[in-house]
Structures are given as C-alpha cells and as structure tokens.
Amino acid sequence: MASNAGATYSLSLIDYGVFGAFLCISVAVGIYHAVVERFKNRAVPSEAPVEAKSRTEEYLLGGRKMPVIPVALSLLTTFLSGITLLGTPAEFFKHGGLWILMYFLSPIAFILSGLYFLPIFYHLNATSIYEYLELRFHSPLLRRLCAGAFIANTLIFLGVVTYAPAVALAGVTNLDVWLLILLVGACSTLYTTIGGLKAVVWADTLQAGVMYIGIGFIVVKGTIDCGGIGNVFQVAVDSGRAESTLRFDIDPAQYNSFWIMLFSATSVYLALYGINQMSVQRYCSLPSVQDARKVVWITIPLYLLLSAMACYIGLLVLAFFYNCNPLETGEIKTHDQLVVLLAVKISKEYAGMPGLFLACIFATTLSTVSTGYNSLAAVVFVDFVKPLYKAEISPQRSLLINKSVVFLSGLIATCLAYACGPLGGIIQSSIGLLGATIGPVTGLFFLGVFARGVSTRAAIYSFIASICCCVLLWLCATLENPYKGTENQVMSLIRLGYTLPTNSSLENCDGRTFTLTRIPDSYDPHYGRPDTFYVSRISPFSYAFFGLLFAFVPAVLLSSLFPAKEERYSSGRKNSLTLWGRPTLQNPKIEKLKSDDTWIRLAAMPRNNSVQSWIKL
C-alpha cells in the first residue's frame, strides 16, 4: 500500500498573534532588566573598587539576591526542554513505559544534591563550579579540561535542543525549519545578552507558566477526545506498553531496563541538578544556602508534576493514534512529531490554541538555551579569560566580555542547530551524547567530595580514560545504530525495526492507505540487531552511569600506586571541600584553618580574594 503524502496544518492569524506576543514579552523581560541595571549603575561611581565584581555578579548571578520561587521555576524549566515534551511521548509510543521510571526515580538525585553537593559548592563562593576542581585537586589543567568539556557539550546540546523541536513543528505545521531555528536563536540570544541572569530567571518564570497552560490544555482536551482516563490506560495495557516496563534483565546490552533506569536516572539527574554549572549558578544566585536548599525541595514536586504530565501525554498520543498510526499513513515522518500532530488535531477548533501550544514548545526551548548561554559566559570568563589578565579587569570590559560570550554562544549554538542532521530519535540521541560527556565529569566531582584520600594523578588518569571509553561507546552506537532496524527487501510493505506495533486498519483510518510496521521475527529488537558489536548495543541511557563508574573506581585503586602528596586544606571543619574533611599533616597553615573563625572570615571574603587566599595556603 502506498503511503499518503505528509499533511501540514496552517496556523491562523490569531495563532501567529499569540505566538508573536509570547516572543515579544520574553524579549521585553531582557530589555527591562537591562534598562533597570543601567539606571542603577548611573547612581554608583563607576570607578568604585568593588564595581567590577559587583557588576559581573549582577550579570552572571543576579547579585546573589534572587528570590526563591522564580529561581525554582527557572531551574525546573532549564532541563525540561522541548526534547522532554516531544521526546517522552515518542519514547512511550515506540518502546513502552520504561522511560517513566527515569522521572520518578529523579528525587534520589535531588536529595543527594541538596544534602551533600550543594553546601560545598555554595560555600565555595565561586562563580564557576570548575574552580572547585583546581582547589580540590591542585590542578589548573584539570579545571580547564572539565570547563572545556562543559563548553563543547553545552554548545552541542543547545544546538540539538534548538533543532529538534523546530523539525517536529515544521513537519506538521506550515512553518519552515530555518525560520523556527532563527526565532529561537535570535530571541534567546537577545534577551540573555542584554539582561543577564535576571532576565533569564524572570523569562523562565513566564515560560514556566506558558508551559503549564499549554500542557494542561493538551492533557484535559486530549483525555476528553480519547474517551476518558479509563480508556487511555486500557489502550496502554492492550498495546503492551504497560507490560514493557517489567524488564529486569541486568545485561547492559539492551535498549532499556529497570536497572538501567535506576542507575541512569540517579547519574543523569545528579549531573544535571547537582553537578552542573547551569544549576549551581542558580543556587549561588540566592542569598543563603538555606534558600538554595529550598529551591531544591520546591523543584522536586514541580518536576515530578510536569514530567508526569509529559508522560501522560505519551498515553494520550498512544490512545489517540493506536488504531491509525500517522507514521504508517504517512501523515508525519518521525515519532517526535506525534505530540505536535495531537495538539493540532485537538485544538484546531479553538482559535489561538495552536499558537499557544507553539509558544509552549518555544517556552521549553528558550528556557534551556538562555540558561546555557548565561552559564557558558560564566565558565568562559572565569576559567579562561580572567587567568589571562594579571591585573583586575575594569567593570566596563568585564561586562562587555561576558555579553560578547553570551552573544557568540547564541550564534554558535544556532549555527550548530542548522548543521544538525537526522537524530535517530530525540531522547536516544540527546541522552546518549549527554551521558557520554557528563558522566566522567560527574565521577570527578564524586571523587572530590567522597574520596578524601584520592591523588591528583589518579583522578586525572581515570578522568581521561573515562572520557575516551564513553565517547567510544557513543561513537560505536551512532555508527552501527543497532536499534534502528532494517528494511525487508522481500516484503517491501513491512518496515522492520524496534517499534512496538499498533492496530492500524483501513476502517480505523477512514480508508486511507498505510504501511504496516512490524517487529522482526528472527530476533528481539529490544536487544538490538545481532549482527552489530556488543559494545554498540549497550544502552545509550547507561552512558552517564558508566562514565561516573569509570572515573571513580580506577582513581581510588590507582591512588595506591600514586599516593596523594601533602594536602594544603584542613580536615574537620564544617564547610570542607570534601564531605568528611581532608587528611592533614602538622602544618601551621593547615592548623590555622581548623578555626571556625578563620573559615567564616574566608567564606565572607569577596570571591576573588577568597580563592586567592585558598591558593596561597
């Protein structure tokens, strides 16, 4: 049966008006904060000695006086991007409900972050999280390696985050991919460049509201159109998606399992919300560590609610399209377009609602990329630019450098979005790449906090080896793509691949022709094609955990061959660089630091003076 041509749906003038108003308001937030900051600076002498630090902190950290609720909403939307909203339902439709465990196991990582990592990073009083690595391991090289890995990873990730929703939207609506990418890149770059962190946080607050409204409408209207909640869950059971969550095989060479999700969720969310520049920068923008912990505790229920809504949309997509799969009829080209098609079909009778959903997708994307630009500026400025200057950088030059980095980050990420090719599924591609790069860095911070006796040489060797192993895993999986499936040359009407079947028929599709999708009979596609290498079949969702493991365990073992030299920091103080303090020798400078008064004095110093005092000791 020949496939039908892909269908596109035109937006009305009201939809364009709603969408345009959302973009204008987002940019206006940045302009507002830029104007307010300019007037405030006029009231302060520009030659004041603390002005350089205060203006930089104002731009990158909001002056460390940001309110709790907006920061919590900003943190919530930072990693709940368009990838989550489009990719989660697509993952459920294709492979079943295992991915749901990823979200509901995330509180483990949030709690660990709030209890153990957040206080250490907050009391460091630093702008870049990678300053910790130089202080802990006495290695500027290690600090810059990790900062460089963050820059490369974030730029690529932001390109994917921008490209993926644009392709999904363009495949269903009459909008062009290049235009959608340009709108995301231009708007986010503009308000982040001129407004700094305050603009990002308050724009994220606005965008979080738009997200809840848009997703809430889809949940309510979609449930009604699918025949009620009972029918929605019944289809999940009848289709085998619910049963697919009962996979407890410990073999890592499979697409997914309960154990992979357990370790993957903890590793990924620790890397995102506990040991990530984007998150820590928000924690450090708050007045106290107690406020920072409040943000973590508030984020947990909000995140679970929003992610549960995204998962429920996966149930709606399945129930709505189970009896007539739009990929089989040719109405759409990829699973990542299912949510867009659902939103258009259930909202087209309501003027302005398709435009609101378009704004919802853009809200999730703008919040992520704007946060990324701001964090890239902090890392580039603190870890690479400032060390090049022997003298203090003037306030004007400091601000200009940061704004220039934000602008260039937006330009590069937008160009990378244009360069993105076929993704092979939003979730699989982005999580695989993200895990391959953030896992080793997370392992390094684990070493710093939990392995008090590990040596610098052992940490560096293990970190480099972990990076190489994880990137090799990702490259093997990308080149062989063992879960993509193959075309059957004899039965050209049937496409073979790892996709759970649907129930399409001529009657349910109103006589439209369709191409049937069927699971291969010769092997279980959940374990990948048997003609591929074992390492390429290792689940892409496990890369973050393996990266952490490869960095942590070898470093602990190698420290017996390369023992730690004399430590320059004290043990036993309340706010140590490690969880249980550090080994000490009888050193007068170390003994001096055991005094709580000395620590409080150091913690209260301006960041530059504090760090210099650490290094001198």
KAKASUL-V821755 format. One record per helix or strand of 2 or more residues. SS is the DSSP state (2 for helix, 1 for strand). FROM is the first residue (numbers start at 1). TO is the last residue. If there is no record, write none. Layout:
ss->SS from->FROM to->TO
ss->SS from->FROM to->TO
//
This chain:
ss->2 from->13 to->42
ss->2 from->51 to->64
ss->2 from->68 to->79
ss->2 from->82 to->95
ss->2 from->97 to->104
ss->2 from->106 to->123
ss->2 from->131 to->137
ss->2 from->140 to->170
ss->2 from->177 to->225
ss->2 from->229 to->238
ss->2 from->243 to->245
ss->2 from->258 to->273
ss->2 from->277 to->283
ss->2 from->289 to->321
ss->2 from->326 to->329
ss->2 from->335 to->347
ss->2 from->353 to->388
ss->2 from->395 to->419
ss->2 from->426 to->450
ss->2 from->456 to->480
ss->1 from->495 to->496
ss->1 from->517 to->518
ss->2 from->525 to->527
ss->2 from->535 to->537
ss->2 from->540 to->558
ss->2 from->588 to->593
ss->2 from->596 to->604
ss->2 from->607 to->616
//
